[in-house]
Amino acid sequence: MNDQVNVKPLFVFEMANNHGGSVEHGLTIIQKMHDVAQDYRNSFDFGFKLQYRDLNTFIHPEFRNRRDFKYIKRFLETRVDAEGLKRLKDENKRRGFIAICTPYDENSVDLAEQHDFDILKISSASLTDWPLLERIVKSAKPLIISTGGASLGDIDKVVSFFEHRDKQFSLMHCVALYPTQKSQLQLNQIDLLKDRYRQLRIGYSTHESPDNFDAVKLAVAKGATIFEKHVGVSTETIKLNEYSATPEQVRKWLEAALEAFEMCGVTGRRAEPVEQETASLLSLRRGAFAKHQILKDEKISLSDLFLAIPTAENQVTANDLSKYRHFYATLNIDVNQPILSSNTRLIDVRDKVWEIVQQIKAFLKESKVVVQPQLDLEISYHYGINRFREFGAAIITYFNREYCRKLIIVLPGQTHPEQHHKIKEESFVVLYGDVRLNIEGVEKEYKLGDAVIVEKGRKHSFGSRNGAVIEEISTTHHKEDSYYTDPAINKNPDRKTLLTFWLD
């Protein structure tokens, strides 16, 4: 239940005491809900939940005949014996439901295991019932846990308890008010649970009016993937409470959820645009046209082009132009003629940038140097991106104020060409690997923990045999304060790529 990849949303029908103490009526409820669910099984999984209480131990012996306590009266009047509960559970399975049980005491956990339910549910009332949790954690069954009325600290404790015992479980946002008014639904709590417990599947256990079909839509939009509702069937003697849904209301509830899922679309990845959207956007994009004649085999620069609409089919657009994409004419292109995929060839270095980023990620992981998960990265390739593994470095800038802190990643075999600074004074500390540093023609080897100061004006280059991570601490870094000994580097305007990337 923690693995959410390719998992259908799960809708759980909660019978509670709506069987009225009649096994036959309970079987009718299961059948009616099965008939509704059949139309939605391509989209959803379905569970049916029973509640187990060992009333001989659950109710204090001196109160077992009392009818002036609401819940004691209800439980006693709707009591079903173990054989009857087994019949209901078996009918759930026969009807294709995932069989779920909420045990409210240790004896009921024993009985639920004997009846071989698929999932155990922990109610909001039992969330911090530690004797019960200690018994449940011994079960091999996966769990669904409701959080109604619980503090964040209590939820943390329960999550930690089950995670440290390798239990498979999900959490449910729940408001334990029966019924729950619209102003009490607190659906933003789904966001909180999803953000705080990202490793868990989060659901929504509902007690609002069964005619409220907006709440499930909002829960879907907030990312809930398990939904629970009390269900029942009215008779002349059995009346439903204000938060239990009839088969007709359940159908409308599922329709609302299905509509919400369709509106929300895909999860966890970027949605693919439909053909009409792509065509619409293309009609609004500026196409590239030749400003003057471009000769065959000539590299096309932005100064050779003007951008305008309308855009022809297969035309290069403004959106296709960047410093990573180099177009070369394969035919002579006359003035005002469109730049097309058929009269050009493209060399795209984006893939090379992606490859370099993956190499940097892997090296940082190997180094075990701790960095923040989201990084602003500068990739320097002094003689072109194709020679990055010979000449270059990757730089992460943390701060650049009156002082500056950077990490420099030098991959195995890389060299950073000789340069000097007229304003900045810097110091290097080796955090990982080996560094070969040349200052004013004097080369020395540095290892983990070594530190060295490079004063302004002093020419220096560095490299590494096996790779290194270097901490650079300096005065303010100014963009134009790097002067390379090789003039060809200074003349190359496209020798850096700046990007934000995530370690995972």
PLY file of the C-alpha trace (Angstrom):
ply
format ascii 1.0
element vertex 504
property float x
property float y
property float z
element edge 503
property int vertex1
property int vertex2
end_header
0.00 0.00 0.00
3.00 2.34 0.26
3.93 1.72 -3.40
1.73 4.18 -5.29
3.02 3.48 -8.79
0.24 2.24 -11.07
-2.11 1.72 -8.10
-5.79 2.38 -8.66
-7.62 4.63 -6.19
-9.20 2.52 -3.44
-12.80 3.14 -2.36
-13.80 1.53 0.92
-17.42 0.92 1.89
-17.82 0.94 5.66
-20.81 -1.05 6.96
-20.24 -0.30 10.68
-23.51 -1.17 12.46
-25.75 -0.49 9.46
-26.54 -4.22 9.25
-28.73 -3.60 12.29
-27.61 -6.88 13.85
-28.99 -8.87 10.88
-26.50 -10.91 8.89
-29.05 -11.23 6.08
-29.40 -7.46 5.86
-25.61 -7.14 5.92
-25.44 -9.50 2.94
-27.98 -7.32 1.14
-25.84 -4.21 1.72
-22.79 -5.99 0.29
-24.77 -7.10 -2.76
-26.18 -3.60 -3.40
-22.75 -2.00 -3.11
-21.28 -4.67 -5.37
-23.89 -3.81 -8.02
-22.87 -0.14 -7.87
-19.13 -0.85 -7.85
-19.28 -3.06 -10.93
-19.60 -0.03 -13.22
-16.38 1.53 -11.86
-13.99 -1.39 -11.48
-11.95 -0.36 -14.51
-11.10 2.87 -12.72
-11.11 2.00 -9.01
-10.36 -0.77 -6.55
-13.00 -1.47 -3.93
-12.87 -2.61 -0.35
-15.64 -3.45 2.09
-15.03 -2.90 5.78
-16.52 -4.49 8.88
-16.04 -3.51 12.52
-15.13 -6.12 15.13
-15.62 -5.69 18.88
-15.49 -8.41 21.52
-18.35 -6.93 23.53
-17.76 -9.35 26.43
-14.50 -7.55 27.14
-15.03 -4.25 25.31
-17.87 -3.18 27.66
-17.37 -3.05 31.41
-19.25 -5.98 33.03
-21.37 -3.68 35.19
-22.59 -1.79 32.12
-23.43 -4.67 29.76
-27.15 -4.38 30.37
-27.30 -0.60 30.34
-29.19 1.15 27.54
-28.67 4.74 28.67
-25.21 4.97 27.06
-25.47 5.69 23.33
-22.71 3.48 22.02
-23.28 0.62 24.46
-26.94 0.52 23.40
-26.04 0.58 19.69
-23.38 -2.10 19.94
-25.54 -4.46 21.98
-28.60 -4.02 19.77
-26.63 -4.65 16.55
-24.48 -7.48 17.85
-23.45 -10.18 15.32
-21.70 -13.35 16.46
-18.39 -14.62 15.05
-20.09 -17.01 12.65
-22.24 -14.22 11.24
-19.24 -11.91 10.86
-17.41 -14.66 8.97
-20.36 -14.98 6.58
-20.21 -11.24 5.88
-16.46 -11.33 5.34
-16.72 -14.32 2.98
-19.46 -12.56 0.99
-17.15 -9.57 0.61
-14.50 -11.77 -0.95
-17.02 -13.60 -3.13
-18.20 -10.25 -4.48
-14.64 -9.23 -5.36
-14.08 -6.72 -2.56
-10.84 -6.27 -0.65
-11.86 -7.46 2.82
-11.03 -4.86 5.49
-11.66 -5.04 9.24
-11.45 -2.47 12.04
-10.71 -4.39 15.28
-11.30 -2.33 18.42
-9.63 -4.70 20.89
-6.98 -7.40 21.02
-9.47 -10.31 20.87
-10.96 -8.80 17.73
-7.51 -8.71 16.10
-7.27 -12.43 16.80
-10.68 -13.02 15.21
-9.86 -10.82 12.19
-6.72 -12.85 11.59
-8.71 -16.09 11.88
-11.17 -14.75 9.31
-8.21 -13.82 7.07
-9.01 -10.22 6.20
-6.79 -8.56 3.59
-6.26 -5.27 5.47
-6.69 -4.11 9.07
-7.96 -0.60 9.79
-7.04 1.41 12.87
-9.82 3.83 13.79
-9.22 7.41 14.88
-10.34 6.43 18.39
-7.65 3.74 18.51
-4.81 5.77 17.00
-2.89 5.96 20.27
-4.35 2.84 21.92
-0.86 1.45 22.45
-1.88 -1.95 23.85
-3.99 -2.47 20.73
-1.24 -1.15 18.43
1.27 -3.52 20.04
-1.05 -6.41 19.15
-1.82 -5.14 15.63
1.84 -4.64 14.77
2.36 -8.39 15.21
-0.08 -9.06 12.38
1.23 -9.59 8.88
-1.66 -7.60 7.40
-1.17 -4.16 5.83
-2.86 -1.29 7.65
-4.98 1.78 7.00
-4.82 4.31 9.84
-7.31 7.14 10.47
-6.06 10.31 12.14
-9.24 12.08 13.31
-8.67 14.35 16.32
-4.98 13.43 16.62
-2.18 15.90 17.18
0.70 15.99 14.72
2.97 14.72 17.47
0.78 11.67 18.04
0.66 10.93 14.31
4.46 11.21 14.18
4.77 8.69 17.01
2.41 6.20 15.35
4.11 6.56 11.95
7.51 6.05 13.58
6.18 3.05 15.53
5.01 1.21 12.44
7.88 2.28 10.17
10.48 1.00 12.62
8.71 -2.35 12.55
8.61 -2.45 8.73
4.83 -2.35 8.58
3.03 -1.54 5.37
0.46 1.18 6.04
-1.39 4.24 4.78
-2.80 7.29 6.55
-6.30 8.73 6.28
-7.33 12.32 6.95
-10.48 12.08 9.03
-12.71 14.39 11.05
-14.44 12.40 13.78
-17.65 14.43 13.78
-20.82 12.58 12.79
-21.94 14.12 10.50
-19.14 16.52 9.53
-20.37 19.92 8.41
-18.81 21.56 5.34
-17.00 24.11 7.50
-15.44 21.28 9.54
-14.01 19.13 6.72
-10.43 20.52 7.01
-9.44 19.11 3.61
-6.17 21.06 3.66
-4.98 18.44 6.16
-4.52 16.13 3.17
-1.82 18.52 1.92
-0.17 18.46 5.34
-0.13 14.66 5.53
1.15 14.28 1.97
3.94 16.78 2.54
4.99 15.43 5.96
4.73 11.70 5.20
5.77 11.60 1.57
6.59 7.92 1.73
2.98 7.01 2.59
-0.23 6.74 0.65
-2.73 9.31 1.97
-6.49 8.93 1.97
-9.71 10.57 3.14
-12.22 9.02 5.52
-15.47 10.94 5.20
-18.41 11.58 7.53
-20.06 14.47 5.70
-23.62 14.38 4.43
-23.97 11.64 1.79
-25.44 14.28 -0.55
-22.16 16.23 -0.44
-20.32 15.28 -3.65
-17.93 18.25 -3.65
-15.75 17.02 -0.78
-14.57 13.93 -2.65
-13.67 16.07 -5.67
-11.54 18.33 -3.50
-9.92 15.33 -1.81
-9.05 13.89 -5.22
-7.57 17.22 -6.30
-5.43 17.30 -3.16
-3.97 13.90 -3.96
-5.89 11.48 -1.76
-6.02 7.98 -3.26
-8.01 6.06 -0.61
-11.60 7.04 0.18
-13.88 5.64 2.86
-17.61 6.18 3.33
-20.26 4.66 5.59
-22.88 2.85 3.50
-26.16 1.10 4.12
-29.65 0.23 2.90
-32.77 1.52 4.65
-35.68 -0.73 5.58
-38.87 -0.18 7.56
-36.97 -1.03 10.73
-33.42 0.02 9.87
-32.88 3.74 9.25
-29.58 5.19 8.11
-27.78 7.86 10.09
-26.96 11.31 8.68
-23.54 10.31 7.31
-24.29 6.90 5.72
-24.93 6.70 1.97
-27.53 4.68 0.08
-26.55 2.80 -3.09
-27.88 5.69 -5.19
-25.81 8.22 -3.24
-22.74 5.99 -3.49
-23.13 5.92 -7.26
-23.23 9.73 -7.37
-20.21 9.83 -5.02
-18.21 7.57 -7.35
-19.32 9.56 -10.39
-18.08 12.75 -8.71
-14.75 11.11 -7.88
-14.35 9.76 -11.40
-15.06 13.18 -12.85
-12.49 14.72 -10.48
-9.81 12.21 -11.43
-10.46 12.90 -15.10
-10.18 16.66 -14.52
-6.99 16.30 -12.45
-5.29 14.10 -15.05
-1.95 12.39 -14.69
0.08 12.41 -11.47
3.83 12.51 -10.91
4.81 13.40 -14.46
4.22 16.12 -17.02
1.07 15.56 -19.08
1.59 15.05 -22.79
-0.07 17.81 -24.85
-2.86 16.79 -27.19
-2.50 17.40 -30.91
-4.90 20.36 -30.89
-2.96 22.09 -28.11
0.34 21.61 -29.96
-1.16 22.97 -33.18
-2.65 25.96 -31.38
0.65 26.87 -29.73
2.59 26.42 -32.97
0.32 28.89 -34.76
1.30 31.54 -32.19
5.04 30.91 -32.24
7.36 33.08 -34.30
9.09 31.28 -37.12
12.74 31.80 -38.13
13.37 33.43 -41.51
16.62 34.29 -43.30
17.55 37.96 -42.87
19.97 37.62 -45.78
21.13 34.77 -47.95
22.58 31.87 -45.96
24.93 29.57 -47.83
25.02 25.79 -47.70
27.09 24.41 -44.76
27.09 27.81 -43.05
26.41 27.84 -39.30
23.27 29.88 -38.68
23.43 32.43 -35.88
20.65 34.56 -34.42
22.04 37.59 -36.27
21.28 35.78 -39.56
17.58 35.53 -38.72
14.43 37.49 -38.11
11.44 36.06 -36.26
7.82 36.51 -37.38
4.46 34.85 -37.96
2.91 32.95 -39.67
4.91 29.79 -39.09
5.11 27.18 -41.83
4.97 23.43 -41.30
8.28 21.96 -40.05
9.72 25.47 -39.61
12.31 26.23 -36.96
10.70 28.57 -34.43
12.00 30.99 -31.83
11.31 28.28 -29.25
13.83 26.01 -31.00
16.69 28.51 -30.79
19.16 28.46 -27.90
22.88 28.41 -27.29
22.69 24.61 -26.96
21.23 24.09 -30.45
23.42 24.74 -33.48
21.80 24.85 -36.92
23.74 24.45 -40.16
22.29 25.11 -43.62
22.11 22.03 -45.87
20.97 24.17 -48.84
21.34 27.78 -49.86
18.53 29.71 -48.12
17.41 32.95 -49.76
16.43 36.12 -47.95
12.97 36.00 -46.30
12.78 32.22 -46.74
11.85 30.05 -43.74
14.43 28.03 -41.84
13.09 24.47 -42.02
14.04 21.09 -40.67
14.46 20.09 -44.32
17.03 22.78 -45.21
19.10 22.59 -42.03
20.80 20.06 -39.80
20.83 20.35 -36.05
23.51 19.63 -33.48
21.89 19.67 -30.03
24.25 19.73 -27.04
21.47 19.54 -24.43
22.00 15.80 -24.21
25.65 16.46 -23.48
24.69 18.85 -20.65
22.34 16.19 -19.22
25.14 13.61 -19.41
27.48 15.96 -17.54
24.86 16.60 -14.84
24.48 12.86 -14.30
28.27 12.50 -13.97
28.34 15.30 -11.38
25.46 13.74 -9.41
27.23 10.38 -9.36
30.52 11.93 -8.25
28.88 13.93 -5.45
27.18 10.75 -4.25
30.52 8.94 -4.29
32.23 11.76 -2.39
29.58 11.79 0.39
30.03 15.57 0.58
26.73 16.87 1.92
24.99 19.36 -0.36
21.45 20.71 -0.45
19.03 18.77 -2.69
18.37 21.71 -5.05
21.47 23.34 -6.48
22.40 26.22 -8.76
25.13 24.76 -10.91
27.64 26.31 -13.30
29.25 23.98 -15.82
32.42 25.49 -17.31
33.85 24.05 -20.53
36.66 26.31 -21.63
37.35 24.67 -24.99
33.82 23.57 -25.81
31.42 21.16 -24.23
32.82 18.15 -26.09
36.14 18.63 -24.25
34.55 19.13 -20.82
36.17 15.99 -19.36
39.60 17.38 -20.35
39.16 21.06 -19.48
36.46 22.31 -17.17
34.81 22.12 -13.77
31.40 22.27 -12.16
30.74 25.00 -9.61
28.00 25.27 -6.99
27.58 28.78 -5.57
26.10 28.98 -2.08
26.68 32.66 -1.24
28.17 35.59 -3.11
28.07 38.67 -0.90
31.06 40.44 0.70
32.25 36.89 1.06
31.63 34.02 -1.35
31.32 30.26 -0.78
31.43 27.74 -3.60
32.00 24.06 -4.16
34.12 23.13 -7.15
33.72 19.62 -8.55
36.66 18.40 -10.62
36.01 15.07 -12.31
38.79 12.49 -12.73
41.37 13.66 -15.27
39.99 17.19 -15.54
42.05 20.37 -15.58
40.88 23.94 -15.00
43.04 26.18 -17.23
45.33 28.88 -15.86
43.66 32.13 -14.82
44.02 34.97 -12.33
41.73 37.46 -10.57
42.34 41.16 -10.17
39.76 41.69 -7.41
39.07 38.36 -5.72
41.26 36.60 -3.17
40.32 32.96 -2.66
41.14 29.96 -0.53
40.74 26.30 -1.40
39.97 23.48 1.06
40.02 19.91 -0.24
36.83 18.13 0.91
37.34 14.98 -1.16
39.90 13.47 -3.49
43.23 14.81 -4.71
44.08 18.23 -6.16
47.01 19.31 -8.26
47.35 23.10 -7.85
49.81 25.21 -9.85
50.44 28.77 -8.61
52.78 30.95 -10.65
54.43 27.87 -12.18
54.91 26.02 -8.87
52.83 22.84 -8.70
51.90 21.04 -5.48
49.66 18.11 -4.55
46.90 18.54 -2.00
44.75 15.93 -0.28
41.70 15.72 2.01
41.71 18.54 4.58
44.53 20.56 2.99
43.96 24.29 2.54
45.72 26.96 0.48
45.21 30.68 -0.20
45.47 32.13 -3.72
46.05 35.85 -3.56
44.63 38.20 -6.19
46.78 38.62 -9.26
48.48 35.22 -8.92
48.08 32.92 -11.93
46.83 29.47 -11.02
45.43 26.30 -12.54
44.27 23.08 -10.94
43.25 19.57 -11.78
42.80 16.11 -10.31
43.86 12.58 -11.16
40.97 10.83 -9.37
38.50 13.67 -8.97
37.98 16.18 -6.18
35.48 18.35 -4.36
36.99 21.67 -3.34
35.45 24.26 -1.06
36.27 27.76 -2.27
35.88 30.63 0.19
36.71 34.06 -1.19
35.92 37.70 -1.30
33.08 38.72 -3.63
33.19 37.02 -7.01
32.69 39.40 -9.92
31.57 37.94 -13.23
34.26 39.67 -15.31
37.12 39.03 -12.85
38.45 35.80 -14.41
41.37 36.38 -16.77
42.60 33.31 -18.61
46.18 33.03 -19.84
44.95 31.48 -23.10
43.23 34.33 -25.01
41.10 31.82 -26.93
39.15 31.11 -23.72
38.36 34.78 -23.09
37.08 35.12 -26.66
34.65 32.21 -26.26
31.29 33.62 -25.03
29.61 30.19 -24.87
31.82 28.43 -22.33
29.39 28.17 -19.43
26.01 26.59 -18.76
24.03 27.77 -15.74
21.19 25.61 -14.50
19.28 24.46 -11.45
19.24 20.73 -10.81
18.01 18.32 -8.18
20.08 15.49 -6.75
17.08 13.16 -7.05
0 1
1 2
2 3
3 4
4 5
5 6
6 7
7 8
8 9
9 10
10 11
11 12
12 13
13 14
14 15
15 16
16 17
17 18
18 19
19 20
20 21
21 22
22 23
23 24
24 25
25 26
26 27
27 28
28 29
29 30
30 31
31 32
32 33
33 34
34 35
35 36
36 37
37 38
38 39
39 40
40 41
41 42
42 43
43 44
44 45
45 46
46 47
47 48
48 49
49 50
50 51
51 52
52 53
53 54
54 55
55 56
56 57
57 58
58 59
59 60
60 61
61 62
62 63
63 64
64 65
65 66
66 67
67 68
68 69
69 70
70 71
71 72
72 73
73 74
74 75
75 76
76 77
77 78
78 79
79 80
80 81
81 82
82 83
83 84
84 85
85 86
86 87
87 88
88 89
89 90
90 91
91 92
92 93
93 94
94 95
95 96
96 97
97 98
98 99
99 100
100 101
101 102
102 103
103 104
104 105
105 106
106 107
107 108
108 109
109 110
110 111
111 112
112 113
113 114
114 115
115 116
116 117
117 118
118 119
119 120
120 121
121 122
122 123
123 124
124 125
125 126
126 127
127 128
128 129
129 130
130 131
131 132
132 133
133 134
134 135
135 136
136 137
137 138
138 139
139 140
140 141
141 142
142 143
143 144
144 145
145 146
146 147
147 148
148 149
149 150
150 151
151 152
152 153
153 154
154 155
155 156
156 157
157 158
158 159
159 160
160 161
161 162
162 163
163 164
164 165
165 166
166 167
167 168
168 169
169 170
170 171
171 172
172 173
173 174
174 175
175 176
176 177
177 178
178 179
179 180
180 181
181 182
182 183
183 184
184 185
185 186
186 187
187 188
188 189
189 190
190 191
191 192
192 193
193 194
194 195
195 196
196 197
197 198
198 199
199 200
200 201
201 202
202 203
203 204
204 205
205 206
206 207
207 208
208 209
209 210
210 211
211 212
212 213
213 214
214 215
215 216
216 217
217 218
218 219
219 220
220 221
221 222
222 223
223 224
224 225
225 226
226 227
227 228
228 229
229 230
230 231
231 232
232 233
233 234
234 235
235 236
236 237
237 238
238 239
239 240
240 241
241 242
242 243
243 244
244 245
245 246
246 247
247 248
248 249
249 250
250 251
251 252
252 253
253 254
254 255
255 256
256 257
257 258
258 259
259 260
260 261
261 262
262 263
263 264
264 265
265 266
266 267
267 268
268 269
269 270
270 271
271 272
272 273
273 274
274 275
275 276
276 277
277 278
278 279
279 280
280 281
281 282
282 283
283 284
284 285
285 286
286 287
287 288
288 289
289 290
290 291
291 292
292 293
293 294
294 295
295 296
296 297
297 298
298 299
299 300
300 301
301 302
302 303
303 304
304 305
305 306
306 307
307 308
308 309
309 310
310 311
311 312
312 313
313 314
314 315
315 316
316 317
317 318
318 319
319 320
320 321
321 322
322 323
323 324
324 325
325 326
326 327
327 328
328 329
329 330
330 331
331 332
332 333
333 334
334 335
335 336
336 337
337 338
338 339
339 340
340 341
341 342
342 343
343 344
344 345
345 346
346 347
347 348
348 349
349 350
350 351
351 352
352 353
353 354
354 355
355 356
356 357
357 358
358 359
359 360
360 361
361 362
362 363
363 364
364 365
365 366
366 367
367 368
368 369
369 370
370 371
371 372
372 373
373 374
374 375
375 376
376 377
377 378
378 379
379 380
380 381
381 382
382 383
383 384
384 385
385 386
386 387
387 388
388 389
389 390
390 391
391 392
392 393
393 394
394 395
395 396
396 397
397 398
398 399
399 400
400 401
401 402
402 403
403 404
404 405
405 406
406 407
407 408
408 409
409 410
410 411
411 412
412 413
413 414
414 415
415 416
416 417
417 418
418 419
419 420
420 421
421 422
422 423
423 424
424 425
425 426
426 427
427 428
428 429
429 430
430 431
431 432
432 433
433 434
434 435
435 436
436 437
437 438
438 439
439 440
440 441
441 442
442 443
443 444
444 445
445 446
446 447
447 448
448 449
449 450
450 451
451 452
452 453
453 454
454 455
455 456
456 457
457 458
458 459
459 460
460 461
461 462
462 463
463 464
464 465
465 466
466 467
467 468
468 469
469 470
470 471
471 472
472 473
473 474
474 475
475 476
476 477
477 478
478 479
479 480
480 481
481 482
482 483
483 484
484 485
485 486
486 487
487 488
488 489
489 490
490 491
491 492
492 493
493 494
494 495
495 496
496 497
497 498
498 499
499 500
500 501
501 502
502 503
